[in-house]
Amino acid sequence: MKNMKIVVLDRSSVGMDVSVEEMKRYGDVAFYNSTPNELVAERIADADIVVANKNPLREETLKDAGNVKLICQFATGYDNVDIDYCAGRGIRVANVRNYSTAAVAQHTIALALSVLENLPYYDHFVKSGAYAAQERFGHFEKTYYELEGRTWGIIGMGNIGRSVAKIASALGCRVIFYSASGKSTCTDYERVDFETLLKQSDVLSLHCPLSDRTRHIINADAFAKMKESAILVNVARGAVVDTQALADALTKRQIRGAGIDVFEKEPMQPEDVLLKLQDTGVLQMTPHMAWASVEARTRCVSETCKNIEAFLEGRERNLVV
């Protein structure tokens, strides 16, 4: 096989602090820190292998790139790729799997605990000088409860959901879960129906893929059934939660609080209703970084290289088509 021309459209998506030099072992590599969608077709015109993350790889961008044989995602998701078109062209598509499980599970717990204990409030209280100005040794204006003995609910009992369940159990929680697909084979934890999940969960964390079943699965009706003391954590996909319904639930104090790492539109839009909720004790947000530990991003690059190597050797690895 001739020396491959590899085009990396979004090198910055794995962070500039993580090396991608290993890719040079497999061909001549053109690295682009990022690629505007209107330049995708031009940049992949003579590529044999395309490495991408969010850029659209569909008929309009691939039709004049006659050499493309493999698309590698710098991610698990591949919503940006037209799978049917690629199958018709004989283009293989590979993703990266399970590289960020530990990172996302860790961030899930961090968000839940930070919201539970109102950590931004207490951090600010000390740094503002208010603590030094008072006479008492302590301050606990924002109350919180212990996780031990509480119920942690999960939607999406895949690798990440199971990892979260394991940690939650170690913290003394009873774990229950709901299978949105109805196909879960997990027997390690109690499986319940959706209404029971909503009514019993003290913490409800979301780890499910976005599908017709899960789009806005957490909506106004769902919030109305949750405990007023409940905390919602979304590290799945933004559209799993109805943004306006979340804002309303937090404003009306239907739930205690929420930790959100994903949004219906990313990057978050300036007019997003959640930006109006400045009480960080109620809502804490992070910029879709739950997956992005140094270790996870390093694994992402390494796994992508292994996908390329397998393809060049005629082996199937992590192929979605």
C-alpha positions as CSV (number, residue, x, y, z in Angstrom):
1,M,0.0,0.0,0.0
2,K,1.3,3.4,-0.9
3,N,2.3,5.9,1.7
4,M,-0.9,7.2,3.2
5,K,-1.9,10.9,3.2
6,I,-3.5,11.5,6.6
7,V,-5.4,14.7,7.2
8,V,-6.3,15.7,10.8
9,L,-9.0,18.3,10.7
10,D,-9.3,19.2,14.4
11,R,-6.0,18.5,16.1
12,S,-6.9,20.9,18.9
13,S,-9.9,18.8,19.9
14,V,-7.6,16.5,21.9
15,G,-5.7,19.5,23.4
16,M,-2.4,21.0,22.4
17,D,-0.7,19.6,25.5
18,V,-1.2,16.0,24.2
19,S,1.3,14.8,21.5
20,V,-0.1,13.5,18.2
21,E,3.4,12.7,16.8
22,E,2.7,9.0,16.8
23,M,0.4,9.5,13.8
24,K,3.4,10.3,11.6
25,R,4.4,6.6,11.7
26,Y,1.5,5.8,9.4
27,G,1.9,8.2,6.6
28,D,2.3,11.9,5.6
29,V,0.2,13.8,8.1
30,A,-1.3,17.3,7.6
31,F,-2.4,18.7,11.0
32,Y,-4.9,21.5,11.2
33,N,-5.6,22.9,14.6
34,S,-9.2,23.4,13.6
35,T,-11.1,23.5,10.3
36,P,-14.0,25.7,9.4
37,N,-16.7,23.6,7.8
38,E,-16.5,25.4,4.5
39,L,-12.8,24.3,4.2
40,V,-13.3,20.6,4.9
41,A,-13.8,19.5,1.3
42,E,-10.6,21.4,0.2
43,R,-8.4,20.0,3.0
44,I,-9.4,16.4,2.4
45,A,-9.4,16.5,-1.4
46,D,-6.3,14.2,-1.7
47,A,-6.5,12.4,1.7
48,D,-6.5,8.7,2.1
49,I,-7.4,8.8,5.8
50,V,-9.3,11.6,7.6
51,V,-9.2,12.1,11.3
52,A,-12.0,14.3,12.6
53,N,-14.2,15.2,15.5
54,K,-17.1,17.5,14.8
55,N,-16.6,18.5,11.1
56,P,-19.3,17.2,8.8
57,L,-18.1,14.3,6.7
58,R,-21.0,13.8,4.3
59,E,-21.6,13.6,0.6
60,E,-21.1,17.4,0.1
61,T,-17.7,17.3,1.8
62,L,-16.6,13.8,0.7
63,K,-17.8,13.6,-3.0
64,D,-14.6,15.1,-4.5
65,A,-12.3,13.3,-2.1
66,G,-12.0,10.2,-4.2
67,N,-9.0,8.7,-2.3
68,V,-10.6,8.5,1.2
69,K,-10.6,5.0,2.5
70,L,-10.9,5.5,6.3
71,I,-12.4,8.1,8.6
72,C,-11.2,8.0,12.2
73,Q,-13.1,9.8,14.9
74,F,-11.2,11.6,17.6
75,A,-14.3,10.6,19.7
76,T,-16.8,7.8,20.4
77,G,-19.7,9.6,18.8
78,Y,-20.0,9.9,15.0
79,D,-23.0,12.0,14.4
80,N,-21.0,14.2,12.1
81,V,-20.4,11.3,9.6
82,D,-23.0,10.1,7.0
83,I,-22.7,6.4,7.7
84,D,-24.9,5.4,4.8
85,Y,-23.0,7.5,2.3
86,C,-19.7,6.1,3.6
87,A,-21.0,2.5,3.3
88,G,-22.0,3.1,-0.3
89,R,-18.5,4.5,-1.1
90,G,-16.7,1.7,0.7
91,I,-15.3,4.1,3.2
92,R,-14.6,2.6,6.6
93,V,-15.4,4.6,9.8
94,A,-13.7,3.9,13.1
95,N,-14.4,5.5,16.5
96,V,-12.6,5.4,19.9
97,R,-14.3,3.5,22.7
98,N,-14.2,3.6,26.4
99,Y,-11.2,5.9,26.6
100,S,-12.8,8.4,28.9
101,T,-14.8,6.2,31.3
102,A,-12.7,7.0,34.3
103,A,-12.7,10.7,33.6
104,V,-16.4,11.1,33.1
105,A,-17.2,9.0,36.1
106,Q,-14.9,11.1,38.2
107,H,-16.4,14.4,37.0
108,T,-19.9,13.1,37.6
109,I,-19.0,12.5,41.3
110,A,-17.2,15.9,41.5
111,L,-20.2,17.8,40.1
112,A,-22.7,16.0,42.4
113,L,-20.6,16.6,45.5
114,S,-19.9,20.3,44.6
115,V,-23.6,21.0,44.1
116,L,-24.5,19.0,47.2
117,E,-22.1,20.8,49.4
118,N,-22.4,24.3,47.8
119,L,-18.6,24.3,47.4
120,P,-18.4,27.5,45.2
121,Y,-20.4,29.4,47.9
122,Y,-18.0,28.3,50.7
123,D,-14.9,28.9,48.6
124,H,-16.1,32.4,47.9
125,F,-17.1,33.0,51.6
126,V,-13.5,32.2,52.7
127,K,-11.7,34.1,49.9
128,S,-13.9,37.2,50.2
129,G,-12.7,37.7,53.8
130,A,-16.1,37.0,55.3
131,Y,-14.9,34.1,57.2
132,A,-11.9,36.0,58.6
133,A,-14.3,38.8,59.7
134,Q,-16.6,36.6,61.8
135,E,-16.2,35.5,65.4
136,R,-17.4,32.0,65.1
137,F,-15.1,29.1,64.1
138,G,-17.4,27.8,61.4
139,H,-20.0,28.8,58.9
140,F,-22.7,26.5,57.4
141,E,-25.3,28.9,56.0
142,K,-25.8,26.7,53.0
143,T,-26.9,23.3,54.4
144,Y,-26.2,19.9,52.9
145,Y,-26.8,16.3,53.6
146,E,-24.7,13.2,53.5
147,L,-24.7,10.9,50.5
148,E,-24.5,7.8,52.7
149,G,-27.9,6.1,52.8
150,R,-29.2,8.1,49.9
151,T,-30.4,6.8,46.5
152,W,-28.4,7.4,43.4
153,G,-30.3,7.0,40.2
154,I,-28.7,6.4,36.8
155,I,-30.0,6.5,33.2
156,G,-27.6,4.7,31.0
157,M,-25.9,1.7,32.6
158,G,-23.1,1.3,30.1
159,N,-19.4,1.4,31.1
160,I,-19.6,5.0,32.5
161,G,-22.9,4.4,34.3
162,R,-21.5,1.2,35.9
163,S,-18.3,3.1,37.0
164,V,-20.4,5.8,38.6
165,A,-22.6,3.2,40.2
166,K,-19.5,1.5,41.7
167,I,-18.3,4.8,43.2
168,A,-21.7,5.8,44.4
169,S,-22.0,2.4,46.1
170,A,-18.6,2.9,47.8
171,L,-19.9,6.2,49.1
172,G,-22.8,4.4,50.8
173,C,-25.5,5.0,48.2
174,R,-28.2,2.7,47.1
175,V,-28.0,2.6,43.3
176,I,-31.0,2.2,41.0
177,F,-31.2,2.6,37.3
178,Y,-33.5,2.9,34.3
179,S,-32.8,1.4,30.9
180,A,-34.0,3.9,28.3
181,S,-33.5,1.3,25.5
182,G,-35.0,-1.5,27.5
183,K,-32.1,-3.7,26.5
184,S,-29.8,-3.4,29.5
185,T,-28.3,-6.7,30.7
186,C,-27.0,-5.2,34.0
187,T,-28.0,-7.3,37.0
188,D,-25.5,-5.8,39.5
189,Y,-27.9,-3.0,40.5
190,E,-31.7,-2.6,40.9
191,R,-33.5,-1.8,37.7
192,V,-36.6,0.3,38.0
193,D,-39.2,2.0,35.8
194,F,-38.8,5.6,34.9
195,E,-41.3,7.0,37.3
196,T,-39.8,5.1,40.2
197,L,-36.3,6.4,39.2
198,L,-37.6,10.0,39.3
199,K,-39.4,9.7,42.6
200,Q,-36.7,7.9,44.5
201,S,-33.4,9.4,43.3
202,D,-31.6,11.8,45.6
203,V,-29.0,12.2,42.9
204,L,-29.9,11.4,39.3
205,S,-27.0,11.2,36.8
206,L,-27.3,10.8,33.0
207,H,-25.0,8.6,31.0
208,C,-27.2,7.6,28.1
209,P,-26.7,8.3,24.4
210,L,-28.9,10.7,22.6
211,S,-31.7,9.0,20.7
212,D,-35.4,9.4,19.9
213,R,-36.0,7.7,23.2
214,T,-33.8,9.9,25.3
215,R,-34.2,13.3,23.7
216,H,-35.7,15.6,26.4
217,I,-36.3,12.5,28.6
218,I,-35.8,14.9,31.5
219,N,-38.5,17.5,30.9
220,A,-41.1,19.4,32.8
221,D,-43.1,16.3,33.6
222,A,-40.0,14.6,34.9
223,F,-38.9,17.5,37.1
224,A,-42.4,17.6,38.6
225,K,-41.9,14.0,39.8
226,M,-38.5,14.4,41.3
227,K,-37.7,15.2,45.0
228,E,-37.3,18.8,45.9
229,S,-34.0,17.8,47.5
230,A,-32.8,16.0,44.3
231,I,-29.7,16.8,42.3
232,L,-29.4,16.3,38.6
233,V,-26.1,15.7,36.9
234,N,-25.9,15.6,33.1
235,V,-22.6,14.4,31.5
236,A,-24.4,12.6,28.6
237,R,-25.7,14.9,25.8
238,G,-27.2,18.3,26.3
239,A,-30.5,17.4,24.5
240,V,-31.2,14.6,27.0
241,V,-32.5,17.5,29.2
242,D,-35.0,20.1,28.2
243,T,-33.0,23.3,28.9
244,Q,-36.0,25.5,29.5
245,A,-37.6,22.9,31.8
246,L,-34.3,22.7,33.8
247,A,-34.2,26.5,34.2
248,D,-37.8,26.5,35.3
249,A,-37.3,23.7,37.8
250,L,-34.3,25.4,39.3
251,T,-36.0,28.8,39.5
252,K,-39.1,27.3,41.1
253,R,-36.9,25.1,43.4
254,Q,-38.5,21.9,42.2
255,I,-35.1,20.3,42.6
256,R,-32.2,21.2,44.9
257,G,-29.7,21.8,42.1
258,A,-27.9,20.6,39.0
259,G,-24.5,20.0,37.6
260,I,-24.3,20.3,33.8
261,D,-21.3,19.6,31.5
262,V,-23.2,19.3,28.2
263,F,-25.6,21.7,26.4
264,E,-28.2,21.5,23.7
265,K,-26.0,23.9,21.6
266,E,-22.2,23.8,22.0
267,P,-20.5,26.0,22.5
268,M,-23.1,27.4,24.8
269,Q,-25.0,30.3,23.2
270,P,-24.9,33.8,24.8
271,E,-28.6,33.8,25.1
272,D,-28.8,30.4,26.8
273,V,-31.4,30.6,29.6
274,L,-29.1,28.8,32.0
275,L,-26.8,31.8,32.0
276,K,-29.5,33.8,33.8
277,L,-29.1,31.4,36.8
278,Q,-26.2,32.9,38.6
279,D,-26.8,31.2,41.9
280,T,-24.0,28.6,41.7
281,G,-25.3,26.8,44.6
282,V,-28.3,25.9,42.5
283,L,-26.6,25.4,39.1
284,Q,-22.9,24.6,38.4
285,M,-21.7,24.2,34.8
286,T,-18.6,23.1,33.1
287,P,-17.7,23.4,29.4
288,H,-18.1,19.8,28.1
289,M,-14.8,18.8,29.7
290,A,-15.9,15.7,31.8
291,W,-14.2,13.4,29.3
292,A,-11.0,15.5,28.9
293,S,-8.5,14.3,31.5
294,V,-4.9,14.2,30.2
295,E,-5.0,10.4,30.4
296,A,-8.3,10.2,28.5
297,R,-7.1,12.5,25.7
298,T,-3.8,10.6,25.5
299,R,-5.7,7.4,25.2
300,C,-7.9,8.9,22.5
301,V,-4.9,9.7,20.3
302,S,-3.3,6.3,21.0
303,E,-6.5,4.4,20.2
304,T,-6.9,6.4,17.0
305,C,-3.4,5.4,16.0
306,K,-4.3,1.7,16.7
307,N,-7.4,2.1,14.5
308,I,-5.2,3.4,11.6
309,E,-2.6,0.6,12.1
310,A,-5.3,-2.1,12.1
311,F,-6.8,-0.7,8.9
312,L,-3.4,-0.6,7.2
313,E,-2.8,-4.2,8.2
314,G,-6.2,-5.4,7.0
315,R,-7.7,-5.9,10.5
316,E,-11.0,-4.7,11.7
317,R,-10.9,-2.6,14.8
318,N,-13.6,-0.3,16.3
319,L,-15.3,0.0,12.9
320,V,-18.9,1.3,12.8
321,V,-19.1,0.7,9.1
